Structures are given as structure tokens and as C-alpha cells.
Amino acid sequence: MNARTLQAYLHERIPLSRAMAIEVREATPQGVTLYAPLAPNINHRDTVFGGSASAVAILAAWSMLYVRMQAEGLVGRIVIRRNTMSYERPIAAGFTASASAPGDDAWVTLVATLGRRRPARIRVNSVLESEDLQVGALEGEFVVLPR
């Protein structure tokens, strides 16, 4: 799956991503980077609304799992179970959210659990950056439900 395909999927299946003008900059089984401009995500202080920052961070992590599962032919429904978001500084411009693949041990456990047709939990983090600075981070726990 490439960036263009993922972006089309997100805009069609998760309409909020289109309203937020999210662009997919990278989409590989090793990681996903999303970009969101300031204008559709702005708050009353002329910075990014915290909910927008959180949504993009979650979507980057979710997308990384989706892309990797697609690449490996795995089937399941990915849902966020819980997350912790840290906002390190105001975001006054467009920003990215980048999520990297979880470690090999975590992935092997996920695949084995899905193979037993059981819900599998996995942690995926994403980092927010704007103007060459880290501005936030997400620690997310996702569940993949077997079909």
C-alpha cells in the first residue's frame, strides 16, 4: 500500500481525516507519517486544537497497524483501546504525526494471537513534530479483533 492509496482509504472510510485535511506523507509496513495543516485544526488561540493533535496521532498509529496488516495479509478490525497523549508545546503551524512499527516480539505475539482467532493487543506510539521540533507524543494501545 502506498501513501496515495492510504490517503484515499482514510478520506473515504474516516471522514474526519478529510475534514482535517490530513495528507499521508509515508505509508510503509515500517511506519506511517501523516501531515495536518493548521487552518482546519485551529483553536481560539491560533494554535492546533488539542483534539485535532490527538486525533492525528491516533490515526497515524492506527494507520501503521493497518498498512502492516495489509502487507502481511492479516485480517482483523483495529480499534483503539486506550491512549496517553502528551502535549509538549503549542503547535502554531502544520504538523506531522509519525508512527513506527512495534518491535518484532510484539508483532509475533499479535500474529500468533490472531492465528488463534483471539483479540490481540499491541502498543503503538506516534510522535508529533512541527517546525522541526517535537511537539507531542502518543502512547497507544490497540486491539485487533479477529474477523
ZIVEN-V416679 format. One record per residue. N is the residue number from 1. PHI is phi in whole degrees, -180 to 180 (999 if undefined). PSI is psi in radians with two decimals (999 if undefined). Layout:
BEGIN
n=(N,N)
phi=(PHI,PHI)
psi=(PSI,PSI)
END
This chain:
BEGIN
n=(1,2,3,4,5,6,7,8,9,10,11,12,13,14,15,16,17,18,19,20,21,22,23,24,25,26,27,28,29,30,31,32,33,34,35,36,37,38,39,40,41,42,43,44,45,46,47,48,49,50,51,52,53,54,55,56,57,58,59,60,61,62,63,64,65,66,67,68,69,70,71,72,73,74,75,76,77,78,79,80,81,82,83,84,85,86,87,88,89,90,91,92,93,94,95,96,97,98,99,100,101,102,103,104,105,106,107,108,109,110,111,112,113,114,115,116,117,118,119,120,121,122,123,124,125,126,127,128,129,130,131,132,133,134,135,136,137,138,139,140,141,142,143,144,145,146,147)
phi=(999,-105,-60,-64,-65,-63,-61,-62,-62,-62,-65,-79,-94,-130,-55,-58,-63,-72,-62,-86,59,-71,-115,-91,-93,-148,-149,-134,-63,-90,177,-131,-126,-111,-123,-133,-78,-68,-50,-78,-121,-81,-115,-69,-104,63,-127,-69,-63,-56,-64,-67,-60,-64,-61,-68,-63,-64,-64,-64,-65,-59,-63,-61,-63,-60,-63,-66,-62,-60,-64,-100,70,-88,-116,173,-100,-93,-133,-76,-100,-161,-155,-125,-115,-116,-107,-90,-164,-60,-108,-108,-154,-58,-147,-116,-127,-120,-125,-103,-61,-67,-62,-58,-61,-64,-68,-60,-63,-60,-62,-65,-65,-63,-62,-89,60,-119,-61,-117,-101,-154,-99,-137,-108,-139,-119,-99,-135,-148,49,65,-125,-74,-117,-177,-154,-120,-111,-119,-117,-115,-120,-107,-93,-67,-93)
psi=(2.35,3.07,-0.74,-0.74,-0.77,-0.75,-0.77,-0.73,-0.83,-0.79,-0.57,-0.78,-0.36,1.44,-0.49,-0.59,-0.61,-0.76,-0.55,-0.03,0.68,2.34,2.44,2.07,-0.56,2.45,1.68,2.87,-0.26,-0.35,2.79,2.40,2.21,2.64,2.43,2.27,2.83,-0.83,-0.93,-0.03,0.30,2.66,-3.01,-0.17,0.20,0.52,3.06,2.32,2.34,-0.65,-0.62,-0.77,-0.78,-0.77,-0.73,-0.69,-0.78,-0.75,-0.63,-0.79,-0.79,-0.79,-0.66,-0.77,-0.76,-0.84,-0.76,-0.75,-0.72,-0.76,-0.55,0.08,0.43,2.48,2.34,2.83,2.11,2.20,2.57,2.36,-0.82,2.80,2.77,2.25,2.31,2.30,1.91,-0.45,2.76,2.56,1.93,0.28,-3.12,2.76,2.82,2.72,2.13,2.30,2.31,2.73,2.50,2.92,2.80,-0.72,-0.77,-0.69,-0.74,-0.72,-0.75,-0.85,-0.75,-0.71,-0.77,-0.61,-0.46,0.12,0.72,2.65,2.39,2.32,2.54,2.53,2.35,2.32,2.72,2.67,2.34,2.37,2.53,2.35,0.82,0.36,2.51,2.22,-0.13,2.98,2.57,2.35,1.98,2.52,2.19,2.71,2.34,2.04,2.22,2.64,999)
END
